Amino acid sequence: MQSTTEMVVNTDSLKHHSKQCSPTVNRWSVAEIAALYELPFNDLLHQAQTVHRANFDPNGVQVSTLLSIKTGGCSEDCGYCPQAARYHTDVENEPMMAIDDVLAAAKEAKDNGASRFCMGAAWRSPKQRDLEPVLKMIAEVKAMGLETCATLGMLKDGQAAQLKEAGLDYYNHNLDTAPEFYGDVITTRTYQDRLDTLDSVREADINVCCGGIIGMGESRNQRAGLLAQLANMERPPESVPINLLTQVEGTPLHGTEELDPFEFVRTIAIARITMPKSFVRLSAGRQSMHEGIQALCFLAGANSIFYGEKLLTTGNPEAETDKKLFAKLGLHPI
C-alpha cells in the first residue's frame, strides 16, 4: 500500500497523463490503472466526473436494446455463458428468429426511446448461410432510423465488409478479461482470436463495441489489465460495455464470490478516465444493482445502457423502470 504522499504524486501524474494522451492513442500501464483503483472513492469519482463533463453531456445517456436473434447451442466453453451447449442450464437451442419478429422488436425498442438496436447470435463464428439473413435484418433495422449493432462471434475474411455494406454501425466483440486470466474462463477461443476479429472490424470501418466482464474471480490487478488492453488500442472502442457477472446455475462460474458493488463503480470510473472519448455502458448485471449503485455509476461516467427486459438470456431492468430512474436523476436519452 502506498503512503498518502506517494498517492498524491501518482494522482497528479495520472491527471497530467490523461491530458497529454492523444484521443486515439492512450498509453496506460497496468500499474497506473491499478493506482487509480487505490484512490479514495470520492477522489476517484471526482476525477471521473471531471473527465466526463469535459467530453460529454453529463446528463445524457445513450440507450440501446439488445435482442438475441439466435439463442443457445453455442460450441464455446465460456464459463459465464448459459448458451454454451455443454452446460446444463435452462437455455434451449433455438432456431434463428424470423426477420419480421426481429423488426417488430426493433420498432418496439425505437418506440421506447432506444437509438441503437443490437442483434446477438450464439455462434462461435457465423457460417455464410447464417450471415445472409442477418445482413437483411441489419439493412431493415437501419432503414427504420436506428443505429445497428451485431455480436455474432469471430468473423471470417470478408464478413466484416459484408456487414458494413449492409449498414452495420457497431460490432460487439468483448475481450472479457485480462490476457493472464482469460484461460481460466475460456479455452475454445484465444485472446488473439478476439483481437483479430476486432482488427477486421476496424479495417471494414465499423465502430467497435468492446469491453469485458468483472466479478468472475479475477484480481483487482487483472481488472486493471483488462482496462489497459482496451485503453491502449490504437483507437479505443467507441463503446465500452462493463458487465457484472450474472451468475447462472449450471455454468462453471456459478457460485463465484460476488463482487463488492463499489468495486464495480470504481471500474466504471476508471474506464471513463482511461477512455475519455468512449461511451461507457452500464451493461449486464444491472438488474441486481440498487438504484443508488446505478446512480453512482452514472456519476462515475457511465453514459450508455441497455433498455429492455432481457440481455440475451438474462434479466435486465424493464424500460419503464429505467424511465422512472432517469426522471429521478434528471437524465435523458441521447
Backbone hydrogen bonds in HBPLUS format (Angstrom, degrees):
<---DONOR---> <-ACCEPTOR-->    atom                        ^
c    i                          cat <-CA-CA->   ^        H-A-AA   ^      H-
h    n   atom  resd res      DA  || num        DHA   H-A  angle D-A-AA Bond
n    s   type  num  typ     dist DA aas  dist angle  dist       angle   num
A0007-MET N   A0003-SER O   2.98 MM   4  6.23 154.2  2.04 149.6 157.0     1
A0008-VAL N   A0004-THR O   3.05 MM   4  6.33 153.3  2.12 150.2 156.4     2
A0009-VAL N   A0005-THR O   3.18 MM   4  6.50 161.4  2.21 150.2 154.5     3
A0010-ASN N   A0006-GLU O   2.97 MM   4  6.25 160.7  2.01 149.9 155.1     4
A0011-THR N   A0007-MET O   2.84 MM   4  6.04 155.4  1.90 149.4 156.1     5
A0012-ASP N   A0008-VAL O   3.05 MM   4  6.34 163.7  2.08 154.0 156.7     6
A0013-SER N   A0009-VAL O   3.03 MM   4  6.26 159.1  2.07 149.0 155.3     7
A0014-LEU N   A0010-ASN O   2.86 MM   4  6.10 154.1  1.92 149.8 156.7     8
A0015-LYS N   A0011-THR O   2.95 MM   4  6.22 157.0  2.01 151.8 157.8     9
A0016-HIS N   A0012-ASP O   2.99 MM   4  6.22 161.1  2.02 149.5 154.5    10
A0017-HIS N   A0013-SER O   2.85 MM   4  6.05 154.5  1.91 144.2 152.2    11
A0018-SER N   A0014-LEU O   2.92 MM   4  6.18 160.5  1.95 152.8 155.7    12
A0019-LYS N   A0015-LYS O   3.20 MM   4  6.47 143.2  2.35 142.5 151.7    13
A0019-LYS N   A0016-HIS O   3.16 MM   3  5.25 127.0  2.46  97.1 110.7    14
A0020-GLN N   A0016-HIS O   3.04 MM   4  6.25 149.5  2.14 150.6 159.1    15
A0020-GLN N   A0017-HIS O   3.13 MM   3  5.25 121.1  2.50  97.5 112.0    16
A0021-CYS N   A0017-HIS O   3.05 MM   4  6.13 145.3  2.17 157.3 164.7    17
A0033-ILE N   A0029-SER O   3.14 MM   4  6.48 160.1  2.18 151.2 156.1    18
A0034-ALA N   A0030-VAL O   2.81 MM   4  6.01 157.8  1.86 151.3 158.4    19
A0035-ALA N   A0031-ALA O   2.94 MM   4  6.14 142.4  2.08 140.2 150.1    20
A0036-LEU N   A0032-GLU O   3.20 MM   4  6.58 141.9  2.36 138.4 147.6    21
A0036-LEU N   A0033-ILE O   3.06 MM   3  5.08 123.0  2.40  95.5 109.9    22
A0037-TYR N   A0033-ILE O   3.25 MM   4  6.69 148.6  2.36 145.6 153.3    23
A0038-GLU N   A0035-ALA O   3.05 MM   3  5.14 136.3  2.24  98.0 110.3    24
A0039-LEU N   A0036-LEU O   3.13 MM   3  5.41 161.0  2.17 109.8 115.7    25
A0043-ASP N   A0040-PRO O   3.04 MM   3  5.33 115.7  2.47 105.1 120.7    26
A0044-LEU N   A0040-PRO O   2.98 MM   4  6.25 161.4  2.01 161.9 167.8    27
A0045-LEU N   A0041-PHE O   2.99 MM   4  6.25 166.2  2.01 156.0 159.3    28
A0046-HIS N   A0042-ASN O   2.92 MM   4  6.07 153.4  1.99 144.9 152.5    29
A0047-GLN N   A0043-ASP O   3.01 MM   4  6.21 161.3  2.04 148.2 152.8    30
A0048-ALA N   A0044-LEU O   2.92 MM   4  6.18 161.2  1.96 151.5 157.1    31
A0049-GLN N   A0045-LEU O   2.82 MM   4  5.92 162.8  1.85 149.0 153.8    32
A0050-THR N   A0046-HIS O   2.94 MM   4  6.09 151.1  2.03 145.2 153.1    33
A0051-VAL N   A0047-GLN O   3.07 MM   4  6.35 160.0  2.11 148.8 153.3    34
A0052-HIS N   A0048-ALA O   2.86 MM   4  6.06 158.4  1.90 149.0 156.0    35
A0053-ARG N   A0049-GLN O   2.92 MM   4  6.08 166.1  1.94 149.9 152.3    36
A0054-ALA N   A0050-THR O   3.19 MM   4  6.32 139.9  2.36 138.5 148.8    37
A0055-ASN N   A0052-HIS O   3.04 MM   3  5.40 152.7  2.12 107.9 116.4    38
A0056-PHE N   A0052-HIS O   2.81 MM   4  5.76 145.8  1.93 162.8 172.9    39
A0060-GLY N   A0057-ASP O   3.22 MM   3  5.30 172.6  2.23 112.6 114.5    40
A0332-HIS N   A0059-ASN O   2.95 MM 273  6.35 150.1  2.04 164.7 171.9    41
A0061-VAL N   A0332-HIS O   2.90 MM 271  6.07 155.7  1.96 153.8 157.6    42
A0334-ILE N   A0061-VAL O   2.88 MM 273  5.56 139.0  2.05 128.0 128.3    43
A0062-GLN N   A0303-ASN O   2.88 MM 241  6.08 166.2  1.90 136.3 131.6    44
A0305-ILE N   A0062-GLN O   2.99 MM 243  6.52 148.9  2.09 163.7 173.6    45
A0115-SER N   A0063-VAL O   2.86 MM  52  5.82 164.3  1.88 155.2 156.1    46
A0064-SER N   A0305-ILE O   2.96 MM 241  6.22 161.8  2.00 154.5 160.5    47
A0307-TYR N   A0064-SER O   2.60 MM 243  5.91 158.3  1.65 165.8 173.6    48
A0065-THR N   A0116-ARG O   2.96 MM  51  6.44 148.1  2.07 153.5 162.9    49
A0118-CYS N   A0065-THR O   2.75 MM  53  5.98 177.4  1.75 167.4 168.2    50
A0067-LEU N   A0118-CYS O   2.82 MM  51  6.16 161.5  1.86 159.1 163.4    51
A0120-GLY N   A0067-LEU O   2.86 MM  53  6.11 166.5  1.88 157.6 159.9    52
A0069-ILE N   A0120-GLY O   2.81 MM  51  5.77 140.3  1.96 146.4 159.6    53
A0097-MET N   A0069-ILE O   2.79 MM  28  5.21 158.5  1.84 153.1 159.2    54
A0122-ALA N   A0070-LYS O   2.88 MM  52  5.85 158.0  1.93 146.2 153.0    55
A0094-GLU N   A0071-THR O   2.86 MM  23  5.40 177.3  1.86 160.7 161.6    56
A0074-CYS N   A0083-GLN O   3.01 MM   9  5.90 155.4  2.07 155.9 154.0    57
A0085-ALA N   A0074-CYS O   2.76 MM  11  5.31 176.2  1.77 149.5 150.3    58
A0081-CYS N   A0078-CYS O   3.14 MM   3  5.59 161.3  2.18 118.3 123.7    59
A0079-GLY N   A0185-VAL O   2.92 MM 106  5.13 152.7  2.00 142.3 151.1    60
A0253-LEU N   A0079-GLY O   3.16 MM 174  5.62 153.0  2.23 151.9 143.6    61
A0084-ALA N   A0081-CYS O   3.49 MM   3  6.00 172.3  2.50 112.7 114.5    62
A0087-TYR N   A0084-ALA O   3.21 MM   3  5.78 163.1  2.24 116.7 121.5    63
A0101-ASP N   A0098-ALA O   3.07 MM   3  5.42 124.1  2.40 105.0 118.5    64
A0102-VAL N   A0098-ALA O   3.14 MM   4  6.51 154.0  2.21 151.2 159.0    65
A0103-LEU N   A0099-ILE O   2.94 MM   4  6.18 161.3  1.98 152.8 157.4    66
A0104-ALA N   A0100-ASP O   2.99 MM   4  6.17 148.8  2.09 140.3 148.7    67
A0105-ALA N   A0101-ASP O   3.07 MM   4  6.30 152.5  2.14 142.1 149.0    68
A0106-ALA N   A0102-VAL O   2.92 MM   4  6.23 149.1  2.02 146.0 155.3    69
A0107-LYS N   A0103-LEU O   2.93 MM   4  6.17 155.2  1.99 147.1 152.9    70
A0108-GLU N   A0104-ALA O   3.08 MM   4  6.31 158.0  2.12 144.0 149.7    71
A0109-ALA N   A0105-ALA O   2.94 MM   4  6.15 154.2  2.01 144.3 151.7    72
A0110-LYS N   A0106-ALA O   2.95 MM   4  6.22 158.4  1.99 149.3 154.5    73
A0111-ASP N   A0107-LYS O   2.91 MM   4  6.16 160.0  1.95 150.2 155.9    74
A0112-ASN N   A0108-GLU O   3.00 MM   4  6.22 134.4  2.21 140.3 152.2    75
A0112-ASN N   A0109-ALA O   3.12 MM   3  5.09 129.7  2.39  93.3 106.8    76
A0114-ALA N   A0109-ALA O   2.97 MM   5  5.40 159.7  2.01 151.3 144.7    77
A0113-GLY N   A0110-LYS O   2.99 MM   3  5.18 160.2  2.03 107.7 113.4    78
A0147-GLU N   A0115-SER O   2.97 MM  32  6.18 175.1  1.97 151.3 150.3    79
A0117-PHE N   A0147-GLU O   2.87 MM  30  6.19 164.9  1.90 156.3 155.8    80
A0149-CYS N   A0117-PHE O   3.02 MM  32  6.04 141.1  2.18 150.3 143.5    81
A0119-MET N   A0149-CYS O   2.85 MM  30  6.20 154.7  1.91 137.3 141.9    82
A0151-THR N   A0119-MET O   2.91 MM  32  6.33 149.5  2.01 152.8 153.1    83
A0121-ALA N   A0151-THR O   2.98 MM  30  6.42 158.2  2.03 164.2 164.8    84
A0123-TRP N   A0121-ALA O   2.91 MM   2  5.68 132.3  2.14 107.4  92.7    85
A0154-MET N   A0124-ARG O   2.91 MM  30  6.24 155.5  1.97 152.8 145.0    86
A0130-ASP N   A0127-LYS O   2.93 MM   3  5.16 131.5  2.17 102.5 116.4    87
A0131-LEU N   A0127-LYS O   2.94 MM   4  6.25 147.5  2.04 151.0 161.3    88
A0132-GLU N   A0128-GLN O   3.17 MM   4  6.37 148.2  2.28 152.3 157.3    89
A0134-VAL N   A0131-LEU O   3.03 MM   3  5.12 117.3  2.43 100.7 117.2    90
A0135-LEU N   A0131-LEU O   2.94 MM   4  6.22 150.3  2.03 159.5 168.4    91
A0136-LYS N   A0132-GLU O   3.33 MM   4  6.72 150.7  2.43 146.3 153.4    92
A0137-MET N   A0133-PRO O   3.02 MM   4  6.35 153.8  2.09 144.4 151.6    93
A0138-ILE N   A0134-VAL O   2.91 MM   4  6.18 162.2  1.94 154.7 158.6    94
A0139-ALA N   A0135-LEU O   3.10 MM   4  6.31 164.1  2.13 146.4 150.2    95
A0140-GLU N   A0136-LYS O   3.01 MM   4  6.21 160.6  2.05 151.5 156.4    96
A0141-VAL N   A0137-MET O   2.88 MM   4  6.05 163.9  1.91 157.3 161.7    97
A0142-LYS N   A0138-ILE O   2.91 MM   4  6.00 161.0  1.94 151.3 157.0    98
A0143-ALA N   A0139-ALA O   3.06 MM   4  6.23 147.2  2.17 138.2 146.8    99
A0144-MET N   A0141-VAL O   3.03 MM   3  5.15 143.8  2.17 100.3 111.3   100
A0145-GLY N   A0142-LYS O   3.04 MM   3  5.52 164.0  2.07 114.9 119.3   101
A0169-ASP N   A0148-THR O   3.12 MM  21  5.19 139.9  2.28 118.3 130.1   102
A0170-TYR N   A0148-THR O   2.94 MM  22  6.29 144.1  2.07 147.0 157.3   103
A0150-ALA N   A0170-TYR O   3.15 MM  20  6.64 142.3  2.30 139.7 148.5   104
A0172-ASN N   A0150-ALA O   2.89 MM  22  6.06 164.9  1.91 149.6 154.8   105
A0159-GLN N   A0156-LYS O   3.05 MM   3  5.64 162.2  2.08 133.7 139.1   106
A0162-GLN N   A0158-GLY O   3.18 MM   4  6.48 149.2  2.28 142.7 150.8   107
A0163-LEU N   A0159-GLN O   2.99 MM   4  6.30 154.9  2.06 149.5 156.0   108
A0164-LYS N   A0160-ALA O   2.92 MM   4  6.20 156.2  1.98 150.0 156.5   109
A0165-GLU N   A0161-ALA O   2.97 MM   4  6.18 161.3  2.00 147.6 152.3   110
A0166-ALA N   A0162-GLN O   3.03 MM   4  6.25 144.4  2.16 142.1 151.4   111
A0168-LEU N   A0163-LEU O   2.99 MM   5  5.49 161.4  2.02 148.7 147.2   112
A0167-GLY N   A0164-LYS O   2.99 MM   3  5.23 145.5  2.11 103.7 114.4   113
A0207-ASN N   A0169-ASP O   3.00 MM  38  5.95 141.6  2.15 151.9 149.5   114
A0171-TYR N   A0207-ASN O   2.95 MM  36  6.40 149.9  2.04 160.6 166.5   115
A0209-CYS N   A0171-TYR O   2.94 MM  38  5.70 160.4  1.98 146.4 140.5   116
A0173-HIS N   A0209-CYS O   2.99 MM  36  6.46 151.0  2.07 165.9 174.8   117
A0175-LEU N   A0211-GLY O   3.08 MM  36  6.05 141.5  2.23 153.9 157.3   118
A0177-THR N   A0175-LEU O   2.87 MM   2  5.74 142.2  2.02 102.4  92.3   119
A0213-ILE N   A0176-ASP O   2.86 MM  37  5.18 164.1  1.88 132.6 133.2   120
A0181-PHE N   A0178-ALA O   3.09 MM   3  5.49 151.6  2.17 112.9 121.3   121
A0182-TYR N   A0178-ALA O   3.05 MM   4  6.02 130.3  2.31 152.3 166.7   122
A0184-ASP N   A0181-PHE O   2.98 MM   3  5.57 150.7  2.06 117.2 126.2   123
A0185-VAL N   A0182-TYR O   2.91 MM   3  5.43 160.1  1.95 117.3 124.0   124
A0186-ILE N   A0182-TYR O   2.98 MM   4  6.13 163.1  2.01 162.6 168.2   125
A0194-ARG N   A0190-THR O   3.36 MM   4  6.79 150.4  2.46 142.0 148.1   126
A0194-ARG N   A0191-TYR O   3.05 MM   3  5.26 119.1  2.44  98.9 113.1   127
A0195-LEU N   A0191-TYR O   3.06 MM   4  6.46 158.4  2.11 150.0 156.1   128
A0196-ASP N   A0192-GLN O   2.81 MM   4  5.98 155.2  1.87 153.4 159.9   129
A0197-THR N   A0193-ASP O   3.12 MM   4  6.40 155.6  2.19 145.8 151.2   130
A0198-LEU N   A0194-ARG O   3.07 MM   4  6.37 160.1  2.11 150.1 155.6   131
A0199-ASP N   A0195-LEU O   2.91 MM   4  6.18 148.9  2.01 144.9 153.7   132
A0200-SER N   A0196-ASP O   3.03 MM   4  6.35 153.9  2.10 146.8 153.2   133
A0201-VAL N   A0197-THR O   3.00 MM   4  6.28 147.9  2.10 147.2 156.2   134
A0202-ARG N   A0198-LEU O   3.00 MM   4  6.27 159.7  2.04 149.3 154.0   135
A0203-GLU N   A0199-ASP O   2.91 MM   4  6.15 159.1  1.96 149.8 155.9   136
A0204-ALA N   A0200-SER O   3.14 MM   4  6.29 136.9  2.34 134.8 144.6   137
A0204-ALA N   A0201-VAL O   3.19 MM   3  5.20 129.9  2.46  94.6 107.5   138
A0206-ILE N   A0201-VAL O   3.17 MM   5  5.55 165.4  2.19 152.3 153.6   139
A0205-ASP N   A0202-ARG O   2.90 MM   3  5.03 159.5  1.94 110.1 115.3   140
A0238-GLU N   A0208-VAL O   3.04 MM  30  5.69 121.5  2.40 138.1 152.9   141
A0239-SER N   A0208-VAL O   3.22 MM  31  6.51 157.6  2.27 154.8 155.6   142
A0210-CYS N   A0239-SER O   2.90 MM  29  6.39 147.4  2.01 170.0 164.8   143
A0212-GLY N   A0241-PRO O   3.13 MM  29  6.58 147.2  2.24 164.7 174.4   144
A0243-ASN N   A0212-GLY O   2.91 MM  31  6.04 170.6  1.92 162.1 162.8   145
A0214-ILE N   A0243-ASN O   2.80 MM  29  6.22 161.5  1.83 163.5 165.2   146
A0245-LEU N   A0214-ILE O   2.96 MM  31  6.01 160.8  2.00 168.6 167.5   147
A0222-GLN N   A0219-SER O   3.09 MM   3  5.06 123.8  2.42  92.9 107.3   148
A0223-ARG N   A0219-SER O   2.99 MM   4  6.40 142.1  2.14 143.2 154.1   149
A0223-ARG N   A0220-ARG O   3.07 MM   3  4.98 121.1  2.44  92.0 107.2   150
A0224-ALA N   A0220-ARG O   2.94 MM   4  6.30 154.9  2.00 149.0 156.0   151
A0225-GLY N   A0221-ASN O   2.90 MM   4  6.17 139.9  2.06 133.3 145.0   152
A0226-LEU N   A0222-GLN O   3.02 MM   4  6.33 147.4  2.13 143.2 149.6   153
A0227-LEU N   A0223-ARG O   3.18 MM   4  6.53 166.7  2.20 152.4 154.6   154
A0228-ALA N   A0224-ALA O   2.92 MM   4  6.15 149.2  2.02 146.6 155.7   155
A0229-GLN N   A0225-GLY O   3.06 MM   4  6.28 154.9  2.13 143.9 149.8   156
A0230-LEU N   A0226-LEU O   3.13 MM   4  6.49 156.2  2.19 151.3 157.3   157
A0231-ALA N   A0227-LEU O   2.86 MM   4  5.99 172.9  1.86 154.8 157.2   158
A0232-ASN N   A0228-ALA O   2.97 MM   4  5.81 148.7  2.07 145.8 152.5   159
A0233-MET N   A0230-LEU O   3.35 MM   3  5.69 168.8  2.37 110.7 112.9   160
A0279-PHE N   A0238-GLU O   2.88 MM  41  6.11 173.0  1.88 150.9 148.4   161
A0240-VAL N   A0279-PHE O   2.73 MM  39  6.06 158.6  1.77 165.4 173.0   162
A0281-ARG N   A0240-VAL O   2.85 MM  41  5.75 159.1  1.90 124.2 131.3   163
A0242-ILE N   A0281-ARG O   2.90 MM  39  5.94 175.7  1.90 162.1 160.7   164
A0283-SER N   A0242-ILE O   3.31 MM  41  5.70 165.2  2.34 142.5 140.3   165
A0244-LEU N   A0284-ALA O   2.81 MM  40  5.65 179.1  1.81 141.2 141.2   166
A0251-THR N   A0248-VAL O   3.15 MM   3  5.95 159.0  2.19 144.9 146.2   167
A0254-HIS N   A0251-THR O   3.04 MM   3  5.52 165.7  2.06 119.0 123.1   168
A0256-THR N   A0253-LEU O   3.13 MM   3  5.60 152.2  2.21 137.5 134.6   169
A0263-GLU N   A0260-ASP O   2.92 MM   3  5.39 137.0  2.11 112.6 124.6   170
A0264-PHE N   A0261-PRO O   3.12 MM   3  5.06 122.5  2.46  92.0 106.3   171
A0265-VAL N   A0261-PRO O   3.07 MM   4  6.47 156.4  2.13 147.2 152.9   172
A0266-ARG N   A0262-PHE O   2.92 MM   4  6.14 156.6  1.97 141.9 148.4   173
A0267-THR N   A0263-GLU O   3.04 MM   4  6.27 150.4  2.14 139.5 147.0   174
A0268-ILE N   A0264-PHE O   3.04 MM   4  6.43 153.8  2.11 151.7 158.4   175
A0269-ALA N   A0265-VAL O   2.97 MM   4  6.28 164.7  1.99 155.1 158.8   176
A0270-ILE N   A0266-ARG O   2.91 MM   4  6.18 156.9  1.97 152.1 158.1   177
A0271-ALA N   A0267-THR O   2.93 MM   4  6.09 151.6  2.01 145.4 153.3   178
A0272-ARG N   A0268-ILE O   2.99 MM   4  6.32 153.3  2.07 149.1 156.4   179
A0273-ILE N   A0269-ALA O   3.00 MM   4  6.33 156.2  2.06 146.7 152.9   180
A0274-THR N   A0270-ILE O   2.93 MM   4  6.01 166.7  1.95 150.7 154.1   181
A0275-MET N   A0271-ALA O   2.93 MM   4  5.77 134.8  2.13 139.7 150.1   182
A0278-SER N   A0275-MET O   3.15 MM   3  5.56 157.3  2.20 115.4 122.3   183
A0303-ASN N   A0280-VAL O   2.92 MM  23  5.67 150.1  2.01 145.6 155.1   184
A0282-LEU N   A0304-SER O   2.85 MM  22  6.15 149.2  1.95 170.4 160.7   185
A0288-SER N   A0285-GLY O   3.16 MM   3  5.71 144.6  2.29 111.4 119.9   186
A0289-MET N   A0286-ARG O   2.97 MM   3  5.14 160.4  2.01 109.9 116.3   187
A0293-ILE N   A0290-HIS O   3.02 MM   3  5.39 123.9  2.35 107.5 120.7   188
A0294-GLN N   A0290-HIS O   3.10 MM   4  6.51 161.8  2.14 156.2 161.7   189
A0295-ALA N   A0291-GLU O   2.85 MM   4  6.09 154.6  1.91 149.8 157.1   190
A0296-LEU N   A0292-GLY O   3.05 MM   4  6.31 151.5  2.14 141.3 148.4   191
A0297-CYS N   A0293-ILE O   2.98 MM   4  6.30 147.6  2.08 145.6 154.7   192
A0297-CYS N   A0294-GLN O   3.09 MM   3  4.99 117.3  2.50  91.3 106.9   193
A0298-PHE N   A0294-GLN O   3.03 MM   4  6.44 152.5  2.11 150.1 156.8   194
A0299-LEU N   A0295-ALA O   2.97 MM   4  6.26 155.3  2.04 146.6 154.0   195
A0300-ALA N   A0296-LEU O   2.80 MM   4  6.00 140.7  1.96 141.7 153.0   196
A0302-ALA N   A0297-CYS O   2.98 MM   5  5.61 165.8  2.00 149.2 145.3   197
A0301-GLY N   A0298-PHE O   3.14 MM   3  5.24 158.3  2.19 101.9 108.5   198
A0316-ASN N   A0309-GLU O   3.06 MM   7  4.82 132.4  2.30 121.3 116.0   199
A0311-LEU N   A0314-THR O   2.72 MM   3  5.31 162.5  1.75 162.1 167.9   200
A0313-THR N   A0311-LEU O   2.71 MM   2  5.70 105.1  2.27 120.9 105.0   201
A0314-THR N   A0311-LEU O   3.08 MM   3  5.31 174.5  2.08 129.8 128.0   202
A0321-THR N   A0318-GLU O   3.07 MM   3  5.40 119.4  2.45 105.6 120.2   203
A0322-ASP N   A0318-GLU O   3.09 MM   4  6.44 155.6  2.15 153.4 160.9   204
A0323-LYS N   A0319-ALA O   2.89 MM   4  6.19 153.2  1.96 151.6 159.6   205
A0324-LYS N   A0320-GLU O   3.07 MM   4  6.32 153.2  2.15 145.7 151.7   206
A0325-LEU N   A0321-THR O   3.06 MM   4  6.37 153.9  2.13 145.0 152.1   207
A0326-PHE N   A0322-ASP O   2.82 MM   4  6.08 161.7  1.86 154.5 159.5   208
A0327-ALA N   A0323-LYS O   2.99 MM   4  6.21 154.4  2.06 142.6 149.4   209
A0328-LYS N   A0324-LYS O   3.03 MM   4  6.34 152.3  2.11 144.8 151.9   210
A0329-LEU N   A0325-LEU O   3.04 MM   4  6.28 150.4  2.13 150.7 158.4   211
A0330-GLY N   A0326-PHE O   2.78 MM   4  5.74 116.9  2.19 143.7 159.8   212
A0331-LEU N   A0326-PHE O   2.90 MM   5  4.70 152.9  1.97 137.8 140.4   213
